[in-house]
Amino acid sequence: MTESQVENSPVQWVADHIREYLDSNGANGHIWRGVPTLLLTTKGRKSGLFRRSALIYGRDGADYVIVASKGGHPTHPLWYTNLEAERSVTIQVGGNIFSATATTYEDGEHRDKVWRSMVEIWPGYAEYQAKTSRRIPLVRLSQ
C-alpha cells in the first residue's frame, strides 16, 4: 500500500486532522483536544480501497484500544464494518507506523474495565452509548 492508494476520511475536520498528523509525522495531531489519537487504515470491504481515519485510543497492556462509537449513531462506523471483513490493519501512532490485527472485545468483566478506561479518556463515549441501542464495539489492535 502506498500513500496514493489511501483515501482519508470524507469528513472534512477528520481529513484536516489526518493531514496535519501525516505532514508532521505525528508531531502535530497525535494529541488532539488533550487526548491521544492514532491513524487507522482499513481495506474497504466492498471497494477494496484503503481508507484512513483518525481515532482516539487507549491502551490495554501492549495493545491499542479504539471505540467504534460514531457519536452514538445507530449504525457502526464504516471503518469498523471494514475491519470486521478484514482484520489486518495499519496504524500510525505518533511517528510509528505498523501492522496490527483488530479484534472486538467480547462482553465480560475485562471489556467493562477497558470501556471504563476509554470513558476516562473521552467522557463523551458514555453519552454516545446512552443515546444508541447498539452495543458500541471496543476494538483491540495487536501487533
Summary of the structure (lengths in Angstrom):
residues: 143
radius of gyration: 14.3
end to end distance: 17.9
largest distance: 41.8
contacts: 406
relative contact order: 0.19
helix: 32%
strand: 34%
